[in-house]
């Protein structure tokens, strides 16, 4: 069985404006981070990394319009990254079932860890932490906002 560092994805959020997050992402065992400019880009980078290492294995193949591009594989190494300017998340993906991810997310700044059953639930958890980081003392973000 591969170690916990292989299962853990580190997300370093450097900015979060109008619901758009930007930052860096890496597996806990990687030396270098990859930048992302949106939530969609973050999810694609993580999914590609999981597909490349085949760990955890996907129980279903995601459907796409057209053929996906081929990308190069990075070698897994130790990491020593600085924290995100706004927040950091350690995402442990334990399973990939029903075309989604299941696992837990740890938010070091808030000293909180929560389990998630889908990518959508993970997004809501991260959004509530980012809302709190951006607006301390105002509580968690509402699920629906106008």
SERO-4910 file (N, C-alpha, C, O; in steps of 0.05 Angstrom, whole numbers):
BEGIN
 pado doro    nc1    nc2    nc3   cac1   cac2   cac3    cc1    cc2    cc3    oc1    oc2    oc3
  Unk    A     17    -24      0      0      0      0     18     25      0     38     26     15
  Unk    A     10     44    -16     26     69    -17     20     86      7     -1     83     20
  Unk    A     39    103     14     36    119     39     16    141     37      6    148     15
  Unk    A     10    153     60     -9    175     61      0    199     45    -17    214     35
  Unk    A     26    204     42     36    226     27     29    224     -3     25    244    -16
  Unk    A     26    200    -13     17    195    -40    -12    202    -44    -20    212    -65
  Unk    A    -28    197    -23    -57    203    -24    -63    232    -20    -85    241    -27
  Unk    A    -45    248     -9    -51    275      0    -44    295    -22    -21    295    -32
  Unk    A    -63    313    -28    -58    334    -47    -57    360    -31    -76    366    -16
  Unk    A    -36    376    -34    -33    401    -21    -43    424    -39    -33    426    -62
  Unk    A    -62    440    -30    -73    462    -45    -66    488    -30    -75    491     -7
  Unk    A    -50    505    -42    -42    530    -30    -57    553    -44    -51    560    -67
  Unk    A    -77    564    -31    -93    585    -42    -80    612    -37    -76    620    -14
  Unk    A    -73    627    -58    -60    653    -55    -79    676    -58    -74    697    -47
  Unk    A   -101    672    -73   -121    693    -74   -148    681    -79   -151    659    -90
  Unk    A   -169    696    -71   -196    687    -73   -214    712    -76   -221    725    -56
  Unk    A   -220    719   -101   -236    743   -106   -260    736   -123   -257    723   -144
  Unk    A   -283    745   -115   -308    740   -130   -313    711   -136   -322    704   -158
  Unk    A   -305    693   -117   -309    665   -121   -289    650   -138   -291    627   -143
  Unk    A   -268    665   -146   -247    653   -163   -222    650   -146   -211    669   -136
  Unk    A   -213    624   -143   -189    620   -127   -165    615   -146   -167    604   -167
  Unk    A   -142    625   -136   -116    621   -151    -95    613   -131    -96    620   -108
  Unk    A    -77    596   -141    -56    587   -123    -39    566   -136    -33    567   -160
  Unk    A    -30    547   -119    -12    526   -127    -22    499   -116    -35    498    -95
  Unk    A    -15    477   -130    -23    451   -121     -1    431   -126     14    433   -145
  Unk    A      1    411   -108     21    390   -111     13    366    -94     -1    370    -74
  Unk    A     21    342   -101     19    320    -83     38    325    -60     58    339    -63
  Unk    A     32    315    -36     49    319    -13     77    309    -18     96    318     -5
  Unk    A     80    290    -36    106    278    -41    121    292    -64    143    283    -71
  Unk    A    109    312    -76    122    327    -98    139    349    -88    134    361    -67
  Unk    A    160    355   -103    178    377    -96    168    404   -107    170    424    -93
  Unk    A    156    403   -130    147    428   -143    117    430   -144    103    410   -144
  Unk    A    107    455   -143     78    459   -145     71    467   -174     88    475   -189
  Unk    A     45    464   -180     35    473   -205     15    495   -200     -3    492   -183
  Unk    A     17    518   -215     -2    539   -210    -30    533   -222    -31    518   -242
  Unk    A    -51    544   -210    -77    542   -222    -90    570   -219    -85    585   -201
  Unk    A   -108    576   -239   -121    602   -240   -151    601   -235   -164    621   -235
  Unk    A   -161    576   -231   -190    573   -227   -195    546   -213   -178    529   -213
  Unk    A   -219    543   -203   -227    518   -191   -227    496   -211   -218    473   -206
  Unk    A   -237    501   -235   -237    480   -256   -209    471   -263   -205    447   -266
  Unk    A   -191    490   -265   -163    482   -271   -151    466   -248   -137    446   -253
  Unk    A   -157    473   -224   -147    458   -200   -157    429   -202   -142    410   -198
  Unk    A   -183    425   -207   -195    399   -208   -183    382   -230   -178    358   -227
  Unk    A   -178    394   -253   -166    380   -276   -137    371   -269   -129    349   -276
  Unk    A   -122    388   -256    -94    381   -249    -94    358   -229    -79    339   -233
  Unk    A   -111    359   -209   -113    337   -189   -122    311   -202   -110    290   -198
  Unk    A   -143    312   -219   -153    288   -232   -131    276   -250   -128    251   -251
  Unk    A   -117    293   -264    -95    282   -282    -73    269   -265    -63    248   -272
  Unk    A    -66    281   -242    -46    269   -225    -55    242   -214    -39    224   -213
  Unk    A    -81    240   -207    -91    214   -197    -92    193   -219    -85    170   -215
  Unk    A    -99    202   -243    -99    183   -266    -71    174   -273    -66    151   -279
  Unk    A    -51    192   -272    -24    186   -278    -12    165   -260      1    147   -268
  Unk    A    -17    169   -234     -6    150   -214    -24    126   -210    -15    106   -197
  Unk    A    -48    127   -220    -68    106   -217    -73    100   -187    -77     77   -180
  Unk    A    -71    120   -171    -75    117   -142    -88    141   -129    -76    162   -131
  Unk    A   -111    139   -117   -128    116   -117   -140    112   -145   -145    131   -160
  Unk    A   -145     87   -152   -155     81   -179   -184     90   -181   -200     90   -162
  Unk    A   -191     99   -205   -218    107   -211   -235     83   -217   -226     64   -231
  Unk    A   -259     82   -207   -277     60   -213   -292     64   -239   -304     45   -250
  Unk    A   -291     89   -250   -305     95   -275   -287    113   -291   -271    128   -280
  Unk    A   -290    112   -317   -275    130   -335   -293    154   -339   -317    151   -346
  Unk    A   -282    178   -335   -298    202   -339   -304    206   -369   -287    200   -386
  Unk    A   -328    215   -374   -335    221   -402   -326    249   -409   -328    267   -393
  Unk    A   -317    252   -434   -308    278   -443   -318    283   -472   -325    263   -486
  Unk    A   -319    308   -480   -325    315   -508   -299    314   -523   -282    331   -518
  Unk    A   -294    295   -541   -269    293   -555   -248    279   -538   -254    270   -516
  Unk    A   -224    276   -549   -202    262   -536   -186    281   -518   -180    303   -526
  Unk    A   -179    273   -493   -162    289   -476   -134    291   -487   -124    272   -500
  Unk    A   -120    313   -481    -92    316   -489    -74    299   -471    -81    293   -448
  Unk    A    -52    290   -483    -32    275   -467    -14    296   -453     -8    317   -464
  Unk    A     -6    289   -429     12    307   -414     35    291   -403     34    266   -402
  Unk    A     56    304   -395     79    290   -384     75    284   -355     60    298   -341
  Unk    A     89    264   -345     87    255   -317    110    267   -302    133    266   -311
  Unk    A    104    279   -278    125    289   -261    134    267   -242    117    251   -233
  Unk    A    159    267   -235    170    248   -216    161    257   -188    163    281   -181
  Unk    A    152    238   -171    145    244   -143    170    248   -126    188    231   -127
  Unk    A    170    270   -111    193    276    -94    183    289    -68    159    294    -65
  Unk    A    201    293    -50    194    307    -25    188    336    -32    197    346    -52
  Unk    A    171    349    -15    164    377    -20    171    394      5    173    384     27
  Unk    A    174    419      0    178    439     21    167    465     11    182    483      3
  Unk    A    140    468     10    127    491     -2    119    511     20    114    503     43
  Unk    A    118    536     12    108    556     31     77    554     31     65    545     12
  Unk    A     65    562     53     37    562     56     24    580     35     37    598     24
  Unk    A     -2    576     30    -17    594     13    -20    621     26    -21    622     50
  Unk    A    -21    642     10    -23    669     22    -49    672     36    -50    687     56
  Unk    A    -70    659     27    -96    661     40   -103    636     56   -113    639     79
  Unk    A    -98    613     45   -105    588     59    -90    565     47    -79    567     24
  Unk    A    -88    543     62    -76    518     52    -95    496     59   -107    495     80
  Unk    A    -97    476     40   -114    453     45    -98    428     39    -84    426     18
  Unk    A    -99    409     56    -88    382     52   -111    364     46   -127    357     64
  Unk    A   -113    355     21   -136    339     12   -127    310      9   -110    304     -8
  Unk    A   -138    292     25   -132    264     23   -154    250      8   -177    249     17
  Unk    A   -148    240    -16   -168    227    -32   -165    197    -27   -144    185    -34
  Unk    A   -185    185    -15   -184    157     -8   -197    139    -30   -187    117    -34
  Unk    A   -217    149    -43   -231    134    -63   -239    152    -86   -242    176    -83
  Unk    A   -243    140   -110   -254    154   -133   -276    136   -143   -272    119   -160
  Unk    A   -300    141   -133   -324    126   -141   -345    144   -151   -346    168   -144
  Unk    A   -363    134   -168   -386    149   -178   -377    175   -192   -389    196   -189
  Unk    A   -355    173   -207   -343    196   -222   -338    220   -203   -341    243   -212
  Unk    A   -329    214   -179   -323    236   -160   -302    226   -141   -291    204   -144
  Unk    A   -294    243   -121   -274    236   -101   -287    235    -74   -306    249    -68
  Unk    A   -275    218    -57   -283    216    -29   -258    216    -12   -238    204    -20
  Unk    A   -259    230     10   -235    231     27   -239    252     50   -261    255     60
  Unk    A   -217    265     57   -219    286     77   -202    310     69   -183    307     54
  Unk    A   -209    333     80   -194    357     75   -187    370    102   -204    373    120
  Unk    A   -161    377    105   -151    390    129   -144    418    123   -130    424    103
  Unk    A   -154    437    139   -149    466    136   -132    474    160   -143    480    181
  Unk    A   -105    476    156    -87    481    179    -93    508    193    -91    509    218
  Unk    A    -99    528    178   -104    555    190   -127    554    209   -127    567    230
  Unk    A   -148    539    202   -171    537    219   -170    513    239   -187    509    255
  Unk    A   -148    497    236   -144    473    252   -169    455    251   -177    444    272
  Unk    A   -180    452    227   -204    435    223   -200    415    201   -186    420    182
  Unk    A   -212    391    205   -212    371    184   -240    360    181   -254    356    201
  Unk    A   -248    357    156   -275    347    150   -273    326    128   -255    327    111
  Unk    A   -291    306    129   -293    287    108   -311    298     86   -329    314     91
  Unk    A   -306    289     61   -324    296     39   -331    271     23   -315    253     21
  Unk    A   -356    272     12   -365    249     -3   -366    253    -33   -371    235    -49
  Unk    A   -360    278    -42   -359    285    -70   -342    310    -74   -336    324    -55
  Unk    A   -335    314    -99   -320    339   -105   -337    363    -99   -326    384    -89
  Unk    A   -363    362   -104   -380    384    -97   -379    391    -68   -378    414    -60
  Unk    A   -381    371    -51   -379    375    -22   -352    387    -14   -350    405      3
  Unk    A   -330    377    -27   -303    388    -22   -302    418    -30   -291    434    -15
  Unk    A   -314    425    -52   -315    453    -61   -329    470    -40   -319    492    -34
  Unk    A   -352    461    -30   -366    477    -10   -350    480     15   -351    501     28
  Unk    A   -336    459     24   -320    461     48   -297    481     44   -292    498     62
  Unk    A   -283    479     21   -262    498     16   -272    527     13   -260    546     23
  Unk    A   -295    530      0   -307    557     -2   -314    569     25   -310    593     29
  Unk    A   -325    552     43   -332    563     69   -307    572     84   -307    592     98
  Unk    A   -285    557     82   -260    564     95   -249    590     83   -239    607     97
  Unk    A   -249    592     56   -239    616     43   -256    640     49   -245    662     52
  Unk    A   -282    637     51   -300    659     59   -293    668     87   -291    692     92
  Unk    A   -288    649    105   -281    656    132   -254    670    133   -251    689    148
  Unk    A   -234    660    118   -208    672    117   -209    701    106   -194    718    115
  Unk    A   -227    705     86   -229    732     74   -246    751     92   -242    775     90
  Unk    A   -263    740    109   -281    756    125   -282    744    154   -302    734    163
  Unk    A   -259    747    168   -258    735    195   -280    746    213   -287    769    212
  Unk    A   -292    728    229   -313    736    248   -340    736    237   -360    740    251
  Unk    A   -343    731    210   -370    731    198   -381    703    194   -403    699    184
  Unk    A   -366    682    203   -376    655    201   -372    643    173   -359    654    156
  Unk    A   -384    619    170   -381    605    145   -397    618    123   -416    633    128
  Unk    A   -389    612     98   -402    623     75   -429    610     71   -432    586     76
  Unk    A   -450    625     62   -475    612     56   -472    594     31   -455    601     14
  Unk    A   -487    573     29   -485    556      5   -495    571    -19   -483    569    -41
  Unk    A   -517    586    -16   -528    601    -38   -524    631    -32   -530    640    -11
  Unk    A   -512    646    -51   -509    674    -47   -519    689    -71   -520    678    -93
  Unk    A   -528    714    -67   -539    729    -89   -519    748   -100   -524    763   -119
***
